C-alpha cells in the first residue's frame, strides 16, 4: 500500500474496521509515540538512535522523524488555511 506521507517507502497494514485516519492524524500519532518513548524511556530512545550495521530501527526512526518534521507543519498550515 502506497502512502501519501512517504510514497517511496511506506508499506502499512490497513487499520481495523476500515478506520481511515487523515495524514495529519497519522503524523500526530507517530510524533506522539516517538515523543513518549523519548520522554519516558530515554535510554531505549538513545539506543534506537545509535546506528549500527544491520540495524533496522535507526533508518525507520530517522525516516519517521524526517517525515514528521517536513509534512506535519505543512498539513497543519493547510488545515488552518482551509478554515479561515
Number of C-alpha atoms within 10 A of each C-alpha: 10 11 12 9 18 13 10 9 11 11 11 9 6 10 9 7 6 7 8 11 10 10 15 18 13 15 21 14 12 16 18 12 12 15 14 12 15 15 11 10 11 13 12 11 17 13 12 19 16 10 13 11 5 7 12 11 15 17 13 13 16 13 14 18 15 12 16 19 13 12 15 20 12 13 16 12 10 11 12 10 9 8 6 5
